[in-house]
Amino acid sequence: MKVSVIVPVYNTSKYLVKCFDSLLAQTLDELEIIVVNDGSTDDSQKIIDEFASKSDKIKPFEKPNGGLSDARNFGIERSSGEFIGFVDSDDYVSAEMFEQMYEKALEHEAEIVLCDLEKVNEKGEAFRDLPQSPQLPEKIELEKDFTIFGEMACFACNKLFRKELFEKYKFKKGIHFEDIELIPKLVLDSKIIAKINEPFYKYFERQDSITKTHTRKGFDMFLAIKNVKEAFDKSEYSRFQEDFDRFFIFQGYYSYLAYVAYVKDKKLKEEMLDELARQLTFYEISKIKIFRYQRFAENYLFSLPMKKQVFYALSLLNRNLIQLI
C-alpha cells in the first residue's frame, strides 16, 4: 500500500458522500481509506457502511468519542501505507491529489509533501486561495533553506507524511491547535520537503464554524508553541532562531489574535491579551519584528485585507483598543 488516508468522522453525515466520492475517485490505485467513526450520534455510520460495502478500499472502524487527535492516532496505528494523509470528513480533494503527491515524494526523496488549499462554500464554489510558500522551489532542502518553517500553515490535511515520522510523535490528545503542536515537530525530523502549488485540497468552511464560541482553549496555542520550541532546541535546525521567531509571530501572534477576536467574554479576552504580552516578552518578540514579518517574501501585515490590517495594527499600537472590538 502506497498511501493510507485517514478520515476521522464525528457527526458529519451531511458531508460524507462528497468526501468519500472524492477519495474513491483518486487516480492512485494503491491507496486505502481508513475511516474512523469517533462516536458519531447521527447517520454517519450508516453512510460509512454503505460505502464500505461497495469498495474494499474503505476500511471502517468505530470507537468511543475521544476527539480529533485520538481518532487520527487510532487511524495511524491501523494504517499500512508507506505514506499517511489526512482528510477531514466535511472536506474533499481533487482526484489526482494523492498520486501526484506520492510521485513528488519519491522524486525528491521527501519526508513531507504539501499542496495548496482553497476554501469552498456550501455550493462547492471556491472563494479564497490558501497558497503554501509559492516563492520556494518544489524541492526544499531544510539544511539549506529553513524559510518554510516560519510561514507554513500547520494543516495536517494538505500534506503527505512518510509513516516513519509518526514513530516518534503523535497528535496530542485534549489540546486545541493539535496541528500546530505536531506538524512543526514532524518538519524538524525531516530533511526534505516537497510541494505542489496546486489547490488539490478543498477546505469547506461551514457558516456555523465561523461564529462558534471561542473559549479558554485558546490558551493552548502557547502550550503548542512551547512543545515545538522544546523540539526545535533539540533539533539539527536549532541555529535557525530567526525562523522560529517567524513561526511564533505567525502562529502565536497573528493566529492567536484571530482566535481572540471571536472571544465574547471581555474578562477572558483581557486575560488572553495579558498572556500574549507575557509570551512576547518571554520569546523576545518585539513589535518591530512583528511589523517586519514577511510571509511568502512580502510583508504579511500589508498583504492582508484592510479590515484585518486595521485590527492587527491597533493591537500593535495599543492592546486596550482591540479589547473593544
C-alpha positions in Angstrom: 0.0 0.0 0.0 1.5 3.4 -1.0 -0.8 5.8 0.8 -3.2 5.5 3.8 -5.7 8.3 4.0 -7.2 8.7 7.5 -10.7 10.2 7.8 -11.9 10.9 11.3 -15.7 11.2 11.4 -17.9 12.9 14.0 -21.5 13.8 13.2 -20.7 14.9 9.6 -23.3 12.7 7.8 -24.3 15.6 5.6 -20.9 15.9 4.0 -19.6 12.3 3.9 -20.8 11.3 0.4 -18.9 14.1 -1.3 -15.8 13.4 0.8 -15.9 9.6 0.1 -16.7 10.1 -3.6 -13.6 12.3 -3.9 -11.4 9.7 -2.2 -12.7 6.8 -4.2 -12.1 8.8 -7.4 -8.3 9.0 -6.6 -6.1 8.1 -9.6 -3.7 6.3 -7.2 -4.7 2.7 -7.0 -2.5 1.5 -4.1 -4.5 3.6 -1.6 -6.5 2.7 1.5 -9.1 4.9 3.2 -9.2 4.4 6.9 -12.5 5.8 8.2 -12.6 6.3 12.0 -16.1 6.9 13.4 -15.3 8.7 16.6 -18.6 8.1 18.4 -21.0 9.8 16.0 -24.6 10.0 17.1 -26.1 10.9 13.6 -26.3 8.7 10.5 -22.6 8.8 9.8 -22.1 5.1 10.4 -24.9 4.1 8.1 -23.2 6.1 5.2 -19.8 4.6 6.1 -21.2 1.1 5.9 -22.8 1.7 2.6 -19.5 2.9 1.1 -17.5 0.1 2.7 -19.9 -2.5 1.2 -19.2 -1.0 -2.3 -15.4 -0.7 -2.1 -12.7 -2.6 -0.3 -10.5 0.5 -0.3 -12.6 1.8 2.6 -11.5 0.3 6.0 -14.2 1.3 8.6 -13.6 1.5 12.3 -15.8 2.6 15.2 -14.6 3.8 18.6 -15.9 5.8 21.5 -15.6 9.6 21.2 -12.1 10.7 22.0 -11.6 13.8 19.9 -9.8 14.5 16.6 -6.3 13.7 17.8 -7.4 10.4 19.3 -9.2 9.4 16.1 -6.2 10.3 13.9 -3.8 8.4 16.2 -6.2 5.4 16.1 -6.1 5.5 12.3 -2.3 5.8 12.1 -1.9 2.7 14.3 -4.1 0.7 11.8 -2.5 2.0 8.6 -0.4 0.0 6.2 0.7 2.7 3.8 4.2 3.9 3.1 2.8 7.5 3.4 0.0 8.9 5.6 -2.5 11.5 4.5 -5.4 13.1 6.4 -8.7 14.4 5.1 -11.4 16.0 7.3 -14.8 14.4 6.7 -16.5 17.6 5.7 -13.8 18.4 3.1 -13.0 16.8 -0.3 -10.0 16.6 -2.6 -9.1 16.6 -6.3 -8.8 13.2 -8.0 -5.1 13.5 -8.7 -4.1 14.7 -5.3 -2.5 11.6 -3.7 -1.0 10.2 -6.9 0.8 13.4 -7.7 1.9 14.0 -4.1 3.2 10.4 -3.8 5.1 10.7 -7.0 6.6 14.0 -5.8 7.7 12.4 -2.6 9.6 9.7 -4.5 11.0 12.1 -7.0 12.6 14.3 -4.3 13.0 11.7 -1.6 10.9 13.9 0.7 9.6 13.0 4.1 6.7 15.5 3.7 4.9 16.8 0.6 2.4 19.6 0.7 -0.1 21.2 -1.7 -2.2 24.4 -1.8 -5.7 24.6 -0.4 -8.8 26.6 -1.3 -11.8 27.4 0.8 -15.1 26.4 -0.7 -18.7 27.2 0.3 -21.9 25.0 0.5 -22.2 25.1 -3.3 -18.6 23.9 -3.8 -17.6 27.3 -5.1 -14.0 28.4 -4.2 -13.9 31.8 -2.5 -10.4 32.0 -1.0 -7.0 30.6 -2.1 -4.6 29.3 0.6 -1.2 29.1 -1.2 1.7 27.4 0.5 5.1 29.1 0.1 4.7 29.7 -3.7 8.1 31.6 -3.8 10.1 28.5 -2.8 11.2 25.7 -5.2 9.3 22.4 -5.2 12.2 20.6 -3.5 13.2 22.3 -0.2 16.3 21.0 1.5 15.8 22.3 5.0 19.5 22.4 5.8 20.0 24.9 3.1 16.7 26.9 3.4 14.6 26.8 6.5 12.3 29.6 5.4 9.2 27.4 5.2 9.3 26.7 9.0 8.3 30.3 9.7 5.5 30.6 7.3 3.9 27.2 6.8 0.3 26.8 7.6 0.2 23.9 10.0 -2.7 22.0 8.5 -2.4 18.2 8.6 -4.9 17.8 5.8 -2.9 19.2 2.8 0.2 17.1 3.4 1.5 13.7 2.8 3.8 12.3 5.5 6.3 9.4 5.5 4.8 7.0 8.0 8.1 6.7 10.0 7.6 10.3 11.2 4.9 9.1 13.5 7.0 6.6 15.3 8.4 9.5 17.5 5.4 11.9 17.6 1.6 11.6 17.6 -1.2 14.1 17.8 -1.5 15.3 21.3 -4.9 14.5 22.9 -7.0 17.0 24.7 -5.3 20.1 23.2 -6.7 22.7 20.9 -4.4 23.6 17.9 -3.2 20.0 17.7 -1.9 20.5 14.2 0.2 23.5 15.3 1.6 21.3 18.2 2.6 18.4 15.9 3.3 19.4 12.3 6.4 21.6 13.1 7.9 18.7 15.1 7.5 16.5 12.0 9.2 19.1 9.9 12.1 19.2 12.4 12.5 15.4 12.0 12.7 15.8 8.2 15.4 16.8 5.7 13.5 17.4 2.5 10.0 18.9 1.9 8.4 18.8 -1.5 5.5 20.9 -2.6 3.0 21.2 -5.4 1.4 24.6 -5.8 -2.0 23.3 -6.9 -5.1 23.6 -4.8 -5.8 19.9 -4.5 -7.4 20.2 -1.1 -10.9 21.7 -0.8 -11.4 23.1 2.6 -15.1 23.5 3.4 -15.8 26.5 5.7 -19.2 26.0 7.4 -21.0 29.1 8.5 -21.6 27.7 11.9 -17.9 27.2 12.4 -17.2 30.9 11.7 -19.4 32.1 14.6 -18.6 29.3 17.1 -17.8 30.3 20.6 -14.1 30.8 21.3 -13.1 29.7 24.8 -10.1 29.3 27.2 -8.9 26.6 24.8 -7.2 29.5 23.0 -4.5 29.4 25.7 -3.5 26.0 24.2 -1.7 27.9 21.5 1.1 28.7 23.8 1.3 25.1 25.1 1.6 24.0 21.4 4.4 26.6 20.8 6.2 25.6 24.0 6.3 22.0 22.8 7.5 23.0 19.4 10.3 25.1 21.0 11.5 22.2 23.0 11.7 20.0 19.9 13.3 22.9 17.9 16.1 23.4 20.5 17.0 19.7 20.3 16.9 19.5 16.6 19.6 19.9 13.9 18.0 23.2 12.9 18.3 25.0 16.2 20.6 27.6 14.8 17.7 29.0 12.6 16.4 31.0 15.5 15.1 33.8 13.2 12.8 31.2 11.5 11.5 30.1 14.9 10.7 33.7 15.7 8.8 33.9 12.4 6.9 30.7 13.4 6.0 32.4 16.7 4.8 35.6 15.0 2.6 33.8 12.5 1.1 31.3 15.0 1.5 32.9 18.4 0.6 36.4 17.3 -1.5 36.5 14.2 -3.3 33.2 14.5 -3.8 33.7 18.3 -5.2 37.2 17.9 -7.5 35.9 15.1 -8.9 33.5 17.7 -9.1 36.1 20.5 -11.1 38.4 18.2 -14.1 36.0 18.5 -13.9 35.7 22.3 -17.1 37.3 23.6 -16.3 37.4 27.3 -14.4 40.6 27.9 -12.7 39.4 31.1 -11.4 36.3 29.3 -10.3 38.4 26.3 -8.3 40.6 28.7 -6.7 37.5 30.3 -5.8 36.2 26.8 -4.2 39.5 25.8 -2.3 39.6 29.0 -0.9 36.2 28.3 0.0 37.3 24.8 2.1 40.1 26.2 3.8 37.7 28.6 4.6 35.3 25.8 6.0 38.1 23.5 8.3 39.1 26.4 9.4 35.5 27.1 10.3 34.8 23.5 11.8 38.3 23.0 9.5 39.1 20.1 9.4 42.9 19.6 6.8 44.9 17.9 9.2 45.8 15.2 9.8 42.1 14.5 6.0 41.7 14.2 5.7 44.7 11.9 8.5 43.5 9.7 7.4 39.9 9.5 7.4 38.5 6.0 5.4 35.6 4.6 6.0 34.4 1.0 8.7 37.1 0.7 6.3 40.0 1.3 5.2 42.0 4.3 2.5 39.9 5.9 0.6 42.8 7.6 0.2 44.8 4.4 -0.8 41.7 2.4 -4.0 41.3 4.5 -7.4 42.8 3.7 -7.8 46.4 5.1 -10.1 45.4 8.0 -7.5 42.9 9.2 -4.7 45.4 8.7 -6.5 47.8 11.0 -7.2 45.1 13.6 -3.6 43.9 13.8 -2.2 47.4 13.6 -4.3 48.5 16.5 -3.2 45.5 18.5 0.4 46.6 17.9 -0.2 50.2 18.9 -2.4 49.6 22.0 -3.9 46.3 23.3 -6.7 48.2 25.0 -8.1 49.2 21.6 -8.7 45.7 20.5 -10.5 44.8 23.7 -13.3 46.9 22.4 -13.6 45.0 19.1 
